[in-house]
């Protein structure tokens, strides 16, 4: 079994630092490439174990420090059990994890991912319970929000042709919001969500992937498309759909350098709950902005990153991105531009898994620090 197949099916056992495990900002669009999917650092334990079957697995633990503009700094901790179901499938994972941040946010979750039949089938699910504190930016106002929520998510994918997989997904979210700010009550119903809301979601996905690696690609392309229907429990919002498309391209520049690109498109109803609106920094994972700052019914963004391996353990990156949101693709008039540099520190002797320290500066003269595990895209 190759390192590529092991990494491909690996699902994390700690809440990711951006909290999209607990808030839906981009969680369906980036479920398999999120930081959660890279928080099981000691993957070499599974890679070195050639025994097959559930009873032949191994336990791992992964403490992950994080920092981001949504829930500030903190620590995520995960415990997982990794095993290989059959000789030609990737690593299956059963995991539990939690996080606590400096602003009082807490989350706890369970996750499972099963890779079967030589990776032709993948089944997964996540359950998370969260109590989050963050700032909602609305019309230039910074509104402190406390959000509690329970999130359940399931998916199944089937490889139907070389490099092509199709999938089904479902999500259940129950959430309530509160704020001590008087301005919160004046926000639209899809922001204040009076009385809380429960939402059932169901959708489809398609992925075409020719990358040479899931965790540190040096060549290849990936296109991932999702369509998600949502049925809230309140008539204040009504049903809505969310469509996303993520395209990546990777180009090796010699032995030690890679140029990576990501383009993202998103479309949904302007009356969708704010956490399901298209978001710069959420839907597209762009560094440089609080993911509640630029929210609307449409999004288009482009990012580029230069990655340079300086030694066996250390690397440097430089990145830049631009995105815009609006009511329609012909009216993308609210934009964000950001760029920065970062340090990469290798944390595995067998796979190119990095601890990432990034500093991003945006066109609003704001500078933000990000600590995470794995590459952004």
C-alpha positions in Angstrom: 0.0 0.0 0.0 1.4 3.4 -1.0 1.8 6.4 1.2 -0.6 8.2 -1.1 -3.4 5.7 -0.4 -2.8 5.8 3.4 -3.0 9.6 3.5 -6.0 9.8 1.1 -8.3 7.9 3.5 -7.0 9.3 6.7 -9.5 11.3 8.7 -8.5 13.4 11.7 -9.3 12.8 15.3 -8.9 16.4 16.6 -11.2 19.3 15.9 -9.5 21.5 13.3 -8.2 24.8 14.2 -10.6 26.7 11.9 -13.6 25.2 13.7 -15.3 24.1 10.5 -15.9 20.8 12.3 -18.3 22.7 14.4 -19.4 25.6 12.2 -20.4 24.8 8.6 -18.2 27.5 7.1 -17.0 25.5 4.2 -17.2 22.2 5.9 -18.9 20.3 3.0 -16.7 21.8 0.4 -13.4 21.0 2.1 -14.3 18.0 4.2 -11.6 15.7 2.9 -8.8 18.3 2.6 -9.5 20.2 5.9 -6.9 20.5 8.7 -8.9 17.8 10.5 -7.8 15.4 7.8 -4.2 16.1 8.7 -4.3 16.3 12.5 -3.3 12.6 13.0 0.4 13.5 12.8 2.0 10.1 13.6 0.7 8.3 10.5 3.9 6.4 10.3 2.5 4.1 13.0 0.0 2.8 10.5 2.4 2.9 7.5 4.9 0.6 9.3 2.2 -2.0 10.3 1.5 -4.3 7.4 -1.0 -6.5 9.3 -4.5 -6.4 8.0 -7.8 -6.2 9.9 -9.5 -4.3 12.6 -7.7 -6.1 15.4 -4.3 -5.3 13.9 -4.6 -1.6 14.1 -2.8 0.9 16.3 -3.6 3.8 18.6 -2.3 7.3 18.1 -2.6 10.6 20.0 -2.1 14.1 18.5 -1.9 17.4 20.4 -2.3 20.3 17.9 -1.8 23.9 18.8 -3.7 26.3 16.6 -4.4 30.0 16.0 -6.8 31.7 13.6 -8.9 34.9 13.5 -12.2 33.1 14.3 -11.7 31.5 17.7 -8.1 32.8 18.5 -5.5 30.5 19.9 -5.8 27.1 21.6 -5.1 23.4 21.7 -6.8 20.5 19.9 -6.2 17.0 21.2 -7.2 13.8 19.4 -7.0 10.1 20.0 -7.5 7.7 17.1 -7.4 4.0 16.2 -6.0 3.3 12.7 -6.4 0.0 10.8 -6.3 -1.4 7.3 -9.5 -3.2 6.3 -7.9 -5.0 3.3 -4.5 -5.2 1.6 -5.3 -2.7 -1.1 -7.3 -0.1 0.8 -6.1 2.9 2.7 -6.1 3.5 6.4 -9.5 3.5 8.2 -9.9 5.6 11.3 -12.0 5.7 14.5 -11.3 8.9 16.4 -12.3 11.2 19.2 -11.1 14.8 19.7 -11.7 18.1 21.3 -10.4 21.7 21.4 -10.3 24.6 23.8 -9.4 28.1 22.8 -8.3 31.3 24.5 -11.6 33.0 23.9 -13.5 30.3 25.8 -14.6 28.2 22.8 -14.9 24.5 23.3 -15.7 21.6 21.1 -15.8 17.8 21.2 -16.3 15.3 18.4 -16.2 11.7 17.2 -15.3 10.7 13.7 -15.1 7.5 11.6 -13.7 6.8 8.1 -13.8 3.4 6.4 -11.8 2.6 3.3 -12.9 -0.6 1.7 -12.6 -2.8 -1.5 -9.2 -1.4 -2.6 -10.4 2.2 -1.9 -13.3 1.9 -4.3 -15.7 2.6 -1.4 -15.3 5.2 1.4 -17.7 5.7 4.2 -17.5 8.3 6.9 -19.3 10.3 9.6 -18.6 12.9 12.2 -20.5 14.0 15.3 -19.5 17.2 17.1 -20.9 19.3 19.9 -19.5 22.9 20.2 -19.8 26.0 22.3 -18.1 28.7 20.3 -17.4 32.4 20.9 -16.4 34.7 17.9 -17.0 38.0 16.3 -19.7 38.3 13.6 -18.9 41.2 11.3 -22.0 42.8 9.9 -22.1 46.2 8.1 -18.8 47.2 9.6 -20.0 46.3 13.1 -18.2 43.7 15.1 -20.8 41.7 17.1 -19.7 39.3 19.7 -21.5 36.0 19.3 -21.9 32.9 21.4 -23.0 29.9 19.4 -23.9 26.4 20.6 -24.5 23.6 18.2 -24.6 19.9 17.5 -23.4 18.7 14.1 -23.8 15.3 12.5 -22.4 14.5 9.1 -22.2 11.4 6.9 -20.9 10.6 3.5 -20.2 7.8 1.1 -18.1 7.9 -2.1 -17.6 5.4 -4.9 -14.8 5.3 -7.4 -16.5 4.9 -10.8 -13.5 5.4 -13.1 -9.8 6.0 -12.8 -9.3 9.3 -10.8 -13.1 9.9 -10.7 -15.3 9.4 -7.6 -19.0 10.2 -7.0 -20.5 10.6 -3.5 -23.6 11.2 -1.4 -23.6 13.3 1.8 -25.9 14.3 4.6 -25.8 16.8 7.5 -27.8 17.6 10.6 -27.2 20.8 12.4 -29.0 22.2 15.5 -27.7 25.5 16.7 -28.6 28.6 18.8 -27.0 32.0 18.9 -26.9 34.7 21.5 -25.2 38.1 21.9 -25.0 40.8 24.5 -24.8 43.5 21.8 -28.0 45.3 21.0 -27.1 45.5 17.4 -27.5 41.8 17.0 -31.3 42.0 17.3 -31.3 44.4 14.3 -29.6 41.9 12.0 -31.6 40.0 9.3 -33.4 36.7 10.3 -30.7 34.6 8.7 -28.1 36.2 11.0 -30.0 36.4 14.3 -31.7 33.0 13.9 -34.2 33.8 16.6 -35.2 30.7 18.6 -32.4 28.7 17.1 -32.7 26.5 14.0 -32.4 22.8 13.0 -31.3 22.0 9.5 -31.3 18.8 7.5 -29.0 18.8 4.5 -28.4 16.3 1.7 -26.3 16.5 -1.4 -24.0 15.0 -4.0 -20.3 15.3 -4.8 -17.9 14.6 -7.6 -14.1 14.5 -7.5 -11.6 14.2 -10.3 -8.1 13.8 -8.9 -4.7 13.2 -10.6 -2.5 14.5 -7.8 0.6 12.5 -6.9 -0.1 13.0 -3.2 -3.0 14.1 -1.1 -0.9 15.7 1.7 1.9 17.4 -0.3 1.2 17.4 -4.0 4.0 18.2 -6.4 2.1 17.6 -9.6 -1.5 16.9 -10.9 -4.9 18.5 -10.7 -8.0 18.1 -8.6 -11.6 19.3 -9.2 -14.1 18.8 -6.4 -17.8 19.8 -6.9 -20.6 19.7 -4.4 -24.4 20.4 -4.4 -26.2 20.6 -1.1 -29.9 21.0 -0.4 -30.9 22.4 3.0 -34.2 22.3 4.9 -34.3 24.6 8.0 -36.9 24.1 10.7 -38.0 27.8 10.6 -40.0 29.6 7.9 -37.9 32.7 8.5 -35.2 31.3 6.3 -36.8 28.7 3.9 -35.1 26.0 2.0 -31.9 26.8 0.2 -29.1 25.2 -1.9 -25.3 25.6 -1.7 -23.1 24.8 -4.7 -19.3 24.8 -4.5 -16.5 24.1 -6.9 -12.8 23.8 -5.9 -10.1 23.5 -8.5 -6.4 22.9 -7.6 -3.3 22.6 -9.8 0.3 21.8 -8.7 3.5 22.3 -10.6 7.0 21.1 -9.5 9.8 23.7 -10.0 12.9 21.6 -9.7 13.5 19.2 -6.8 12.7 21.4 -3.9 9.9 23.8 -5.0 6.2 23.6 -5.9 3.8 26.2 -7.3 0.2 25.6 -6.1 -3.0 27.2 -7.3 -6.6 27.1 -6.0 -9.7 28.6 -7.6 -13.0 28.4 -5.7 -16.6 29.3 -6.8 -19.6 29.3 -4.5 -23.3 30.0 -5.0 -26.2 30.0 -2.5 -29.3 32.0 -1.5 -28.7 35.4 0.1 -31.2 34.3 2.8 -29.3 31.3 3.8 -28.0 31.3 7.4 -24.9 33.4 7.6 -22.7 30.3 8.4 -23.8 28.7 5.1 -23.2 31.8 3.0 -20.2 32.0 0.7 -17.3 33.2 2.7 -13.8 34.5 2.0 -11.7 32.7 4.5 -14.3 30.1 5.1 -15.5 28.5 1.8 -12.1 29.0 0.2 -9.8 28.7 3.3 -8.0 32.0 2.3 -5.6 33.3 4.9 -6.0 37.0 5.8 -9.6 37.5 6.9 -12.1 36.6 9.6 -14.5 34.2 7.8 -17.5 36.3 8.9 -16.2 39.5 7.3 -17.1 38.8 3.6 -20.4 36.9 3.4 -22.8 36.8 0.5 -24.7 34.6 -2.0 -21.8 34.3 -4.5 -18.1 34.0 -4.3 -15.1 33.7 -6.6 -11.5 33.5 -5.4 -8.0 32.6 -6.6 -5.0 31.7 -4.5 -1.4 30.9 -5.3 1.4 29.6 -3.1 5.1 29.0 -3.7 6.5 26.2 -1.5 10.2 25.8 -1.0 11.8 22.9 0.9 14.9 24.3 2.6 16.1 21.1 4.3 14.7 17.7 5.2 12.7 19.2 8.1 12.2 22.9 7.3 10.5 24.8 4.5 9.2 28.2 3.5 6.1 29.4 1.7 4.9 32.6 0.2 1.2 33.0 -0.7 -1.3 35.5 -2.1 -5.0 35.5 -2.8 -7.9 37.6 -4.0 -11.6 37.0 -3.7 -14.9 38.7 -4.0 -18.5 38.2 -2.9 -21.8 39.6 -4.0 -25.4 39.0 -4.7 -24.6 37.5 -8.2 -21.5 36.6 -10.2 -22.1 39.8 -12.1 -22.1 41.9 -9.0 -19.0 40.7 -7.0 -18.3 44.1 -5.5 -17.1 43.3 -2.0 -13.5 42.0 -2.3 -10.5 40.9 -0.2 -6.8 40.7 -1.1 -4.2 39.2 1.2 -0.7 37.7 1.1 2.0 36.5 3.4 4.8 34.1 4.2 5.1 31.0 6.3 7.4 28.5 7.9 7.0 24.7 7.6 8.3 22.3 10.2 8.2 18.6 9.3 6.6 16.4 12.0 6.8 12.9 10.4 9.9 11.0 9.3 8.0 9.0 6.6 5.5 11.5 5.2 5.7 15.2 4.3 3.3 16.3 7.1 4.2 19.9 8.2 3.3 22.1 11.2 2.5 25.4 9.5 3.1 28.9 10.9 1.7 31.6 8.6 1.5 35.4 8.8 -0.9 37.1 6.4 -1.4 40.8 5.7 -4.5 42.0 3.9 -5.5 45.2 2.0 -7.3 46.6 5.1 -3.9 46.7 6.8 -4.7 43.8 9.1 -2.1 41.2 10.0 -3.2 37.8 11.2 -1.3 34.7 12.5 -2.2 31.1 11.6 -1.0 27.9 13.3 -2.1 24.7 11.8 -1.1 21.3 10.5 -0.8 20.5 6.8 -0.9 22.7 3.7 -3.8 25.0 3.1 -4.6 23.5 -0.2 
